[in-house]
Amino acid sequence: MTTPGRFPEPYGQGSGANLGDILERVLDKGVVIAGDIRINLLDIELLTIKLRLIVASVDKAKEMGIDWWETDPALSSRARRDELARENAELRERLARLEELEPGREPREAP
């Protein structure tokens, strides 16, 4: 026979913490999960996978100096435009150099 005081009460029965409170606390403070997976065969490392997961609010992540999504062209339209503008400038520069090297043609003035 068990006594009622031996087991902890599950969430929702007088504990005062609900899923919203827990999620708010996690996003406010942040959680880091890190791990490595290594596959070896006869002491030869075949594969290494490093996993890093940070769960935090955007504000907390920026406070920690994490803002990679703002510069990733796959995630940010502004970063995609910046990447295209940079690539366009590089291509124009290469084209101008090639036109200068072409024999029998006068160099073109830059726009």
N, C-alpha and C positions, 0 to 999 in steps of 0.2 A: 504494500500500500504506500502510495506517495503522498507527501504533504503538499498543499498548494503553494507554499513559499519556496520550494526548491528550484523551480524553473523560472527563468526570466520571462517577463510579459512580452508578447510580440508587439511590434509596432501597431499603433492604432488603438491599443487598449490602455489608455492612461499615460502613455509615454510622452505625449505632447509634441512629438516630431512627426510631421507628415512628409510625403515625398517632395512637396514644394519647398519646405524648409530645408531639407537635405540638399536638394538641387541648388537652391540659392546659396547655401553655405559652400558647396563644392565650387560653384562658379565664382564666388567671391574670393575664396582662398586659393583655389587651384589644386589640381592633383597631378602628380607626375608618376607615370608608370614606365619603367625601363626594363629591358631584358635583351639578352643575346641568345641566339640559336646557332650552335656550331655543329657541323656534320663532319666527322673524321672517319677515315678508313685506314687502318694500320698506321696510326699516328701521322697521317697526311690530311691536312685540312682541305676539305673539298668545298665547303660552303660556309659562309658566315653571314648571318642576318642580324643586324642591330635594330631593335625596335625601341622607339621613344614615343610616348604618347603623353600629351599635356591636355588636360581638360580644364578650361578656365573661360571666363567671360572675355570678350574682345577688349574691354577696358583693362582688365587685369593682365592680359597677354601683352598689350601695348606698354603697360607699366613695367613689365618684366623685360621689355625690349624685343618682344617677338611680334613682328609685323610682316612676315614673309608673304602673306596672301595679298598684300597691297602691291607687291612688285612682281608677282607671278602672272605672266600673260594668260595662263589658262584659267585664272580665277578673277582677274581684274580687267575690266574693259579699258581703264586708263593705262594700265601697264601694257596692255596689248597695243594700244595706240602709240605709246612711247617706244615700244619695241619695233613696231613698223616704221616709225619715223627715223629711228636710229639706223635700221637696215636700209631704208631708202637713201639716207645721207651717205652711208658707206658705199652703196652701189653707184650713186652719182659721182662720188670721189674716184672710184675705180674706173668708171667710164671716162671721166675727164683725163685720167692718167693714160688710159689706152689710146684715146684720141690724140693726145700729145705725141705719143710714140709712133703713130701711124705715118709711114713715109709718104711724102708728096702731098701732105695735107697741112694747111696752116692751123696753128693752135687756136682753139676756140676760146673766147672770153667767158669767164665764169658769170652766171646770171646774178 
